[in-house]
Amino acid sequence: MNKVFSFLAGMMSGALVGAVATLLWTPASGTDLQADVLARIEAAKAEFKQAFEETYTAKEAEFEQLKEGGKK
């Protein structure tokens, strides 16, 4: 468990350092950067929602098939 925690702490620290470095050395203005980040977040949310709905529908159909198979 300690190894997992150490790995996750290192990964989070690296991500934080990378994010700060990117913000400090980016050539875009703050407003442009904020708009770009928000657009990427919205795109990621849309992709997640689509994947969730597809998976949910597939699992729901699979569950219904299992229920029908159990009634015979």
Secondary structure per residue as TSV (DSSP state, phi and psi in degrees):
chain	resnum	aa	ss	phi	psi
A	1	M	-	360.0	-36.5
A	2	N	H	-65.0	-36.5
A	3	K	H	-66.1	-39.3
A	4	V	H	-65.7	-44.6
A	5	F	H	-62.6	-42.9
A	6	S	H	-62.6	-42.4
A	7	F	H	-62.5	-47.6
A	8	L	H	-63.9	-39.4
A	9	A	H	-64.4	-41.5
A	10	G	H	-65.6	-39.9
A	11	M	H	-65.5	-43.4
A	12	M	H	-66.0	-40.4
A	13	S	H	-63.4	-43.5
A	14	G	H	-63.8	-40.3
A	15	A	H	-64.7	-41.0
A	16	L	H	-64.9	-45.7
A	17	V	H	-62.6	-42.3
A	18	G	H	-63.5	-41.3
A	19	A	H	-65.1	-43.3
A	20	V	H	-65.0	-43.1
A	21	A	H	-62.4	-41.0
A	22	T	H	-63.0	-44.0
A	23	L	H	-65.6	-35.1
A	24	L	H	-74.2	-33.9
A	25	W	H	-106.8	10.7
A	26	T	-	-75.0	141.2
A	27	P	S	-82.2	-10.3
A	28	A	S	-83.1	156.8
A	29	S	-	-74.7	167.0
A	30	G	H	-60.6	-41.6
A	31	T	H	-66.0	-43.6
A	32	D	H	-63.8	-41.5
A	33	L	H	-64.1	-43.4
A	34	Q	H	-62.1	-43.0
A	35	A	H	-63.4	-41.7
A	36	D	H	-64.8	-44.4
A	37	V	H	-63.0	-44.1
A	38	L	H	-63.7	-38.9
A	39	A	H	-64.4	-40.8
A	40	R	H	-67.3	-38.1
A	41	I	H	-64.5	-44.7
A	42	E	H	-62.4	-41.0
A	43	A	H	-63.8	-42.1
A	44	A	H	-65.0	-40.5
A	45	K	H	-63.4	-40.3
A	46	A	H	-65.8	-42.0
A	47	E	H	-63.8	-42.6
A	48	F	H	-62.6	-44.4
A	49	K	H	-62.3	-43.0
A	50	Q	H	-63.9	-45.5
A	51	A	H	-63.5	-40.7
A	52	F	H	-62.1	-46.5
A	53	E	H	-64.5	-40.2
A	54	E	H	-64.3	-44.5
A	55	T	H	-66.4	-42.2
A	56	Y	H	-61.4	-45.1
A	57	T	H	-63.5	-43.3
A	58	A	H	-64.3	-44.1
A	59	K	H	-69.2	-34.9
A	60	E	H	-64.5	-42.3
A	61	A	H	-65.0	-40.7
A	62	E	H	-63.4	-40.1
A	63	F	H	-64.5	-42.1
A	64	E	H	-63.1	-39.4
A	65	Q	H	-63.7	-40.1
A	66	L	H	-65.1	-38.9
A	67	K	H	-65.3	-42.1
A	68	E	H	-65.8	-38.3
A	69	G	H	-67.9	-29.7
A	70	G	H	-77.8	-18.6
A	71	K	H	-81.9	-18.3
A	72	K	-	-72.7	360.0
